[in-house]
Amino acid sequence: MSSPASASATPPHYTAKETRERVFAIVAASSGNLVEWFDFYVYAFSALYFAASFFPKADPTVQLLSTAGVFAAGFLMRPIGGWLFGLIGDKYGRKLSMVISVVMMGGGSLLIACLPTYDAIGVAAPALLLLARLLQGLSVGGEYGASATYMSEVALRGRRGFFASFQYVTLIGGQLLAALVIVVMQGFLSDAELHAWGWRIPFVIGAVTAVVAMLLRRTLRETSTAETRANKEAGSLGALFRNHTPAFLTVLGYTAGGSLIFYTFTTYMQKYLVNSAGMSARTATDIMTWALFVYMLMQPLFGALADRIGRRNSMMLFGALGTLATVPILLALQSVKSPYAAFGLIVLALAIVSFYTSISGLVKAEMFPPQVRALGVGFAYAIANAVFGGTAEYVALYLKDIGWQQSFYWYVTAMMAIAFLVSLRLPRQPDYLHHDH
């Protein structure tokens, strides 16, 4: 097959210096992405150890704070972050947006690491913890659009899919690294030490690495031009919806399906193996850790494949295979007994998802012109991710609870069918990223 979506039939020649600079830019941008997701996931993995210190069950006000705060951090802050950092990225530069994003994430981690407990300062402790989490939700909501836009603009032409795939390599890597840090701590510290003070260590690590990522990102070359940033439409929601509504809806459409199936086979899958397949929590954790590791390694391969067959074809394969395979895979996993078979089925599902995740940021960036690119990518992603990805686990567990578990499989399948139909709208040849920056 030809590759019309690879931006040009004959990729330009880059000097060794240009190649080194662009590879370094990808490394610096994606290292910040890794730090962002490490910091974000560490909260989930270590909450078991610090929850009682901040949310004592005896205080009903604190319980309400806990419920409302987690909800707000997960659902409300991401779209706000997508809008805010999209605005900054388009109006003031991609580099500034990425620097502020990683500083905000690191600041949230540092605040959590240093917080006094409920016993020391009362209700102010959970309130400050939730403030830190809201900052992190805002940051991670903005990180995707900022880093996806930057990496799409700096990637080597003809190999954009391969280089852009490192956004998800580091996203998954951050999750695995957070889990690894907790496992190492569990090996060196007693349960009592982890509950007393050990839980603070990952947040200190997150804050320190955020400083390193910030310093790396400050060395990056800006990819937006002064002319683009001065454009009266730069970062404007009004301009985005007035002139680019079809592109926005296209991105919203396949991000909804992409986020839903991503969360189904990553965060929800561990609970699914325990609740539906009857596996032990330890076995489910081992299966998912190795499956995520393989999934991480698959991203550059699928990104390189998209460079060969075209991004539109990759997205169509994602939608078609997701539509056909979701129900059979989930049904097979429901009754699977062998952990090796479960691992194989999950890796198969994640391979299908990789057609999307390896190039998703790039495909979205190619839908928008430079003056609204960060906003278009970040805001559309954040809305779809919050509405469909963030609720995947809750919808699945609710439907299981009322005895309609298999209707969730068909819900995912329907969203995959929509993703396929929407992918038909993708341009065979991107309009906006033909030129080099």
Wavefront OBJ file of the C-alpha trace (Angstrom):
o trace
v 0.000 0.000 0.000
v 1.117 3.535 -0.537
v 1.483 5.884 2.380
v -0.296 9.087 1.503
v -0.555 10.096 5.134
v 3.143 10.093 5.724
v 3.258 13.762 4.876
v 5.227 13.363 1.649
v 6.266 10.650 -0.763
v 9.944 11.489 -0.491
v 10.955 12.461 3.042
v 13.489 15.308 3.186
v 17.141 14.742 3.896
v 18.197 15.816 7.384
v 21.771 16.581 8.341
v 23.229 14.629 11.252
v 22.968 17.770 13.408
v 19.278 18.305 12.542
v 18.525 14.659 13.260
v 20.304 14.816 16.649
v 18.458 18.011 17.610
v 15.062 16.567 16.746
v 15.735 13.257 18.489
v 16.872 15.175 21.598
v 13.693 17.284 21.425
v 11.562 14.128 21.304
v 13.472 12.659 24.280
v 13.152 15.875 26.316
v 9.440 16.272 25.543
v 8.609 12.632 26.226
v 10.692 12.508 29.434
v 8.462 15.273 30.780
v 5.461 13.215 29.728
v 6.844 10.232 31.690
v 7.294 12.403 34.807
v 3.759 13.794 34.466
v 2.175 10.340 34.343
v 4.477 8.909 37.029
v 3.392 11.697 39.394
v -0.268 11.233 38.470
v -0.318 7.445 38.929
v 1.746 7.437 42.145
v -1.250 8.933 43.941
v -3.433 5.966 42.965
v -0.812 3.352 43.903
v 0.100 4.880 47.278
v -3.388 6.031 48.364
v -3.798 2.721 50.199
v -1.098 3.848 52.639
v -2.011 7.514 53.195
v -5.832 7.548 52.869
v -6.488 6.958 56.567
v -4.109 9.799 57.505
v -6.152 12.331 55.525
v -9.660 10.894 55.329
v -10.653 9.506 58.753
v -14.054 7.846 58.562
v -15.202 9.558 61.755
v -15.427 12.982 60.047
v -18.348 13.184 57.554
v -17.126 16.525 56.141
v -13.826 14.900 55.232
v -15.624 12.000 53.579
v -17.545 14.469 51.402
v -14.303 16.269 50.564
v -12.795 12.965 49.517
v -15.686 12.021 47.244
v -16.141 15.442 45.646
v -12.428 16.097 45.263
v -11.605 12.833 43.533
v -14.542 13.356 41.197
v -13.477 16.906 40.363
v -9.835 15.953 39.847
v -10.775 13.144 37.501
v -13.537 14.736 35.461
v -13.697 18.495 35.792
v -10.033 19.476 35.782
v -8.945 17.605 32.655
v -11.113 19.560 30.195
v -10.172 22.803 31.986
v -6.509 21.796 31.679
v -6.968 20.909 28.013
v -8.439 24.345 27.365
v -5.973 26.338 29.526
v -2.782 24.704 28.260
v -4.116 24.655 24.698
v -4.600 28.417 24.964
v -1.076 28.880 26.374
v 0.441 26.566 23.754
v -1.166 28.374 20.817
v -0.844 31.951 22.092
v 2.448 31.858 24.000
v 4.247 28.772 22.676
v 4.321 24.979 22.982
v 7.509 25.098 25.051
v 6.044 27.422 27.719
v 2.911 25.266 27.929
v 4.970 22.100 28.519
v 7.242 23.789 31.093
v 4.299 25.152 33.131
v 2.513 21.792 32.904
v 5.394 19.772 34.361
v 6.120 22.424 37.033
v 2.469 22.326 38.127
v 2.545 18.523 38.321
v 5.792 18.579 40.320
v 4.394 21.287 42.602
v 1.370 19.104 43.323
v 3.659 16.176 44.183
v 5.840 18.321 46.453
v 2.775 19.638 48.270
v 1.501 16.096 48.879
v 4.976 14.932 50.040
v 5.162 17.692 52.670
v 1.538 17.798 53.866
v 0.767 17.446 57.583
v -1.870 14.812 58.316
v -5.437 15.232 59.603
v -4.239 14.621 63.173
v -1.890 17.620 62.886
v -4.034 20.267 61.154
v -7.532 18.798 60.971
v -9.790 19.330 57.970
v -7.170 21.568 56.290
v -5.109 18.431 55.552
v -7.578 16.707 53.202
v -8.528 20.093 51.717
v -4.878 20.780 50.796
v -4.442 17.221 49.531
v -7.398 17.684 47.216
v -6.068 21.071 46.088
v -2.806 19.344 45.134
v -4.748 16.669 43.284
v -6.791 19.297 41.431
v -3.529 20.963 40.335
v -2.306 17.593 39.079
v -5.596 16.964 37.258
v -5.287 20.379 35.607
v -1.694 19.621 34.624
v -2.322 16.155 33.193
v -5.341 17.499 31.297
v -3.041 19.991 29.594
v -0.022 17.742 29.146
v -1.504 15.544 26.436
v -2.349 18.351 24.020
v 0.871 20.261 24.665
v 3.198 17.277 24.247
v 1.243 15.746 21.340
v 1.364 19.034 19.453
v 5.047 19.610 20.119
v 6.099 16.059 19.234
v 4.049 16.124 16.017
v 5.722 19.365 14.963
v 9.289 18.379 15.800
v 9.215 14.746 14.581
v 11.268 13.843 11.506
v 9.133 13.907 8.380
v 8.573 10.451 6.946
v 9.001 9.001 10.471
v 6.443 11.069 12.334
v 4.418 8.039 13.400
v 7.481 6.346 14.897
v 8.622 9.415 16.837
v 5.145 10.502 17.940
v 4.553 6.994 19.367
v 6.943 7.807 22.221
v 4.193 9.889 23.818
v 2.399 6.661 24.788
v 5.668 4.823 25.483
v 6.313 7.348 28.255
v 2.656 7.533 29.334
v 2.588 3.768 29.956
v 6.165 3.925 31.263
v 5.110 6.435 33.909
v 2.398 4.073 35.098
v 4.789 1.102 35.244
v 7.486 3.144 36.983
v 5.005 4.281 39.639
v 4.032 0.649 40.286
v 7.707 -0.396 40.389
v 8.593 2.267 42.976
v 5.776 1.043 45.239
v 6.897 -2.601 44.825
v 10.518 -1.681 45.719
v 9.350 0.257 48.782
v 7.208 -2.682 49.886
v 10.363 -4.797 49.759
v 12.422 -2.431 51.933
v 9.886 -0.926 54.341
v 7.463 -2.533 56.770
v 3.727 -1.993 56.422
v 3.774 0.281 59.463
v 6.611 2.405 57.990
v 4.770 2.720 54.676
v 1.660 3.958 56.479
v 3.601 6.299 58.773
v 5.973 8.078 56.366
v 7.086 5.782 53.518
v 4.191 6.817 51.258
v 5.777 10.290 50.995
v 8.893 8.987 49.192
v 7.316 8.503 45.715
v 5.981 12.059 45.817
v 9.454 13.402 46.641
v 10.834 11.390 43.705
v 8.080 12.820 41.508
v 8.867 16.403 42.552
v 12.625 15.978 41.944
v 12.168 14.358 38.532
v 9.717 17.123 37.578
v 12.513 19.670 38.151
v 14.802 17.650 35.855
v 12.055 17.450 33.202
v 11.438 21.190 33.515
v 15.135 21.931 32.945
v 15.173 19.623 29.923
v 12.058 21.222 28.470
v 13.501 24.717 28.923
v 16.246 23.795 26.434
v 13.725 22.912 23.709
v 13.381 24.865 20.493
v 9.949 26.474 20.058
v 8.012 24.981 17.134
v 5.297 27.615 16.783
v 6.169 30.822 14.939
v 5.808 34.411 16.187
v 3.365 34.985 13.317
v 1.185 32.059 14.430
v 1.190 33.168 18.067
v 0.242 36.734 17.054
v -2.692 35.482 14.955
v -5.954 36.853 16.374
v -7.374 33.305 16.309
v -4.479 31.851 18.341
v -5.821 29.797 21.249
v -9.370 31.065 20.719
v -12.246 28.689 21.498
v -14.507 30.843 19.368
v -12.179 30.501 16.366
v -11.834 26.772 16.995
v -15.599 26.153 16.890
v -16.300 28.766 14.222
v -13.772 27.487 11.688
v -12.800 23.957 12.725
v -15.914 22.299 14.171
v -15.771 19.288 11.780
v -12.147 18.594 12.778
v -13.004 19.017 16.476
v -15.934 16.588 16.220
v -13.790 14.090 14.278
v -11.129 14.145 16.998
v -13.823 13.935 19.688
v -15.391 10.934 17.924
v -12.373 8.684 17.678
v -10.905 9.825 21.023
v -14.145 8.722 22.717
v -13.730 5.180 21.392
v -9.965 5.214 21.827
v -10.125 6.354 25.459
v -12.903 3.895 26.305
v -11.126 0.818 24.930
v -7.757 1.982 26.339
v -9.146 2.223 29.885
v -11.133 -0.999 29.448
v -8.013 -3.047 28.699
v -5.647 -1.204 31.078
v -7.060 0.225 34.321
v -10.332 -1.762 34.430
v -8.813 -5.069 33.294
v -7.181 -5.878 36.631
v -10.558 -5.692 38.424
v -12.182 -7.626 35.560
v -9.719 -10.527 35.949
v -10.504 -10.689 39.676
v -14.284 -10.092 39.608
v -15.257 -11.901 36.406
v -12.507 -14.439 35.700
v -12.038 -15.293 39.399
v -8.250 -14.810 39.511
v -6.359 -13.725 42.612
v -5.433 -10.044 42.921
v -1.710 -10.937 42.819
v -2.087 -12.982 39.612
v -4.132 -10.208 37.987
v -1.472 -7.634 38.944
v 1.322 -9.770 37.474
v -0.609 -10.327 34.220
v -1.367 -6.619 33.805
v 2.175 -5.484 34.656
v 3.678 -7.694 31.940
v 0.886 -6.883 29.488
v 1.467 -3.141 29.963
v 5.215 -3.648 29.503
v 4.637 -5.429 26.172
v 2.082 -2.762 25.217
v 4.657 -0.040 25.879
v 7.199 -1.790 23.615
v 4.600 -2.142 20.852
v 4.078 1.606 20.422
v 7.130 2.410 18.237
v 6.446 -0.670 16.081
v 2.883 0.426 15.372
v 4.024 4.025 14.892
v 6.556 2.845 12.274
v 3.833 0.712 10.659
v 1.621 3.807 10.339
v 4.480 5.568 8.537
v 4.419 2.725 5.988
v 0.684 2.190 5.473
v -0.621 5.671 6.310
v -2.206 7.053 9.461
v -5.737 6.861 8.052
v -5.335 3.135 7.323
v -4.014 2.526 10.859
v -7.003 4.305 12.367
v -9.417 2.352 10.160
v -7.780 -0.921 11.240
v -8.137 0.176 14.867
v -11.860 0.901 14.469
v -12.611 -2.233 12.413
v -10.625 -4.707 14.538
v -11.916 -3.125 17.754
v -15.494 -3.528 16.527
v -15.003 -7.170 15.547
v -12.797 -8.377 18.417
v -13.969 -6.624 21.609
v -16.903 -8.913 22.450
v -15.046 -12.195 21.649
v -11.982 -11.137 23.672
v -13.985 -10.006 26.723
v -16.157 -13.149 26.607
v -13.043 -15.337 26.411
v -11.446 -13.465 29.329
v -14.599 -13.896 31.410
v -14.158 -17.686 31.486
v -10.366 -17.993 31.091
v -8.568 -20.107 33.679
v -4.934 -19.966 32.525
v -3.034 -16.744 33.368
v -0.980 -17.263 30.205
v -4.124 -17.377 28.076
v -5.408 -14.235 29.830
v -2.087 -12.511 29.143
v -2.252 -13.485 25.457
v -5.814 -12.230 25.059
v -5.044 -8.897 26.751
v -1.906 -8.397 24.640
v -4.002 -9.118 21.527
v -6.514 -6.459 22.611
v -3.710 -3.988 23.374
v -2.172 -4.648 19.948
v -5.462 -3.525 18.399
v -5.497 -0.453 20.675
v -1.901 0.285 19.560
v -3.088 1.120 16.045
v -4.683 4.126 17.780
v -2.439 5.012 20.726
v 0.843 4.952 18.780
v -0.283 7.780 16.483
v -3.317 9.316 18.199
v -1.623 12.576 19.190
v -0.145 12.987 15.716
v -3.414 12.291 13.896
v -5.184 14.835 16.092
v -2.494 17.465 15.520
v -2.780 16.972 11.760
v -6.436 17.993 11.897
v -5.788 21.595 13.008
v -3.787 24.595 11.747
v -0.963 25.901 14.008
v -2.934 28.761 15.609
v -5.482 26.420 17.256
v -3.571 23.130 17.162
v -2.707 22.740 20.862
v -6.209 23.856 21.859
v -7.958 21.612 19.317
v -5.927 18.554 20.327
v -5.928 19.138 24.085
v -9.524 20.244 24.579
v -11.121 17.560 22.370
v -8.973 14.847 23.970
v -9.707 16.016 27.519
v -13.493 16.110 27.015
v -13.682 12.675 25.370
v -11.210 11.200 27.851
v -13.170 12.473 30.851
v -16.611 11.463 29.547
v -15.754 8.063 28.038
v -12.327 6.991 29.333
v -12.684 8.222 32.894
v -16.091 6.579 33.323
v -15.201 3.202 31.719
v -14.558 1.430 35.008
v -17.636 2.856 36.721
v -19.944 1.973 33.831
v -18.503 -1.561 33.618
v -18.855 -2.198 37.367
v -22.360 -0.685 37.493
v -23.601 -2.845 34.609
v -22.066 -5.937 36.223
v -23.732 -5.045 39.514
v -27.210 -4.928 37.926
v -26.603 -8.151 35.992
v -25.987 -6.596 32.572
v -22.241 -7.212 32.341
v -22.247 -8.172 28.658
v -23.989 -4.950 27.673
v -20.708 -3.196 28.551
v -18.945 -5.267 25.881
v -21.471 -4.055 23.315
v -21.113 -0.470 24.539
v -17.367 -0.629 23.818
v -18.093 -2.297 20.469
v -20.548 0.453 19.492
v -17.961 3.118 20.309
v -15.401 1.233 18.206
v -17.844 1.213 15.288
v -18.205 4.983 15.682
v -14.395 5.310 15.755
v -14.240 3.362 12.478
v -16.860 5.558 10.822
v -15.151 8.715 12.070
v -11.756 7.487 10.817
v -13.240 7.440 7.300
v -13.404 11.233 7.619
v -9.659 11.520 8.185
v -7.824 13.170 5.291
v -5.798 10.845 3.096
v -3.076 13.453 3.216
v -2.700 15.843 6.185
v -3.262 19.499 5.265
v -1.336 21.248 7.981
v 1.870 19.359 8.770
v 3.440 19.223 5.320
v 5.955 21.910 6.094
v 8.837 21.480 8.491
v 9.271 23.671 11.510
l 1 2 3 4 5 6 7 8 9 10 11 12 13 14 15 16 17 18 19 20 21 22 23 24 25 26 27 28 29 30 31 32 33 34 35 36 37 38 39 40 41 42 43 44 45 46 47 48 49 50 51 52 53 54 55 56 57 58 59 60 61 62 63 64 65 66 67 68 69 70 71 72 73 74 75 76 77 78 79 80 81 82 83 84 85 86 87 88 89 90 91 92 93 94 95 96 97 98 99 100 101 102 103 104 105 106 107 108 109 110 111 112 113 114 115 116 117 118 119 120 121 122 123 124 125 126 127 128 129 130 131 132 133 134 135 136 137 138 139 140 141 142 143 144 145 146 147 148 149 150 151 152 153 154 155 156 157 158 159 160 161 162 163 164 165 166 167 168 169 170 171 172 173 174 175 176 177 178 179 180 181 182 183 184 185 186 187 188 189 190 191 192 193 194 195 196 197 198 199 200 201 202 203 204 205 206 207 208 209 210 211 212 213 214 215 216 217 218 219 220 221 222 223 224 225 226 227 228 229 230 231 232 233 234 235 236 237 238 239 240 241 242 243 244 245 246 247 248 249 250 251 252 253 254 255 256 257 258 259 260 261 262 263 264 265 266 267 268 269 270 271 272 273 274 275 276 277 278 279 280 281 282 283 284 285 286 287 288 289 290 291 292 293 294 295 296 297 298 299 300 301 302 303 304 305 306 307 308 309 310 311 312 313 314 315 316 317 318 319 320 321 322 323 324 325 326 327 328 329 330 331 332 333 334 335 336 337 338 339 340 341 342 343 344 345 346 347 348 349 350 351 352 353 354 355 356 357 358 359 360 361 362 363 364 365 366 367 368 369 370 371 372 373 374 375 376 377 378 379 380 381 382 383 384 385 386 387 388 389 390 391 392 393 394 395 396 397 398 399 400 401 402 403 404 405 406 407 408 409 410 411 412 413 414 415 416 417 418 419 420 421 422 423 424 425 426 427 428 429 430 431 432 433 434 435 436 437
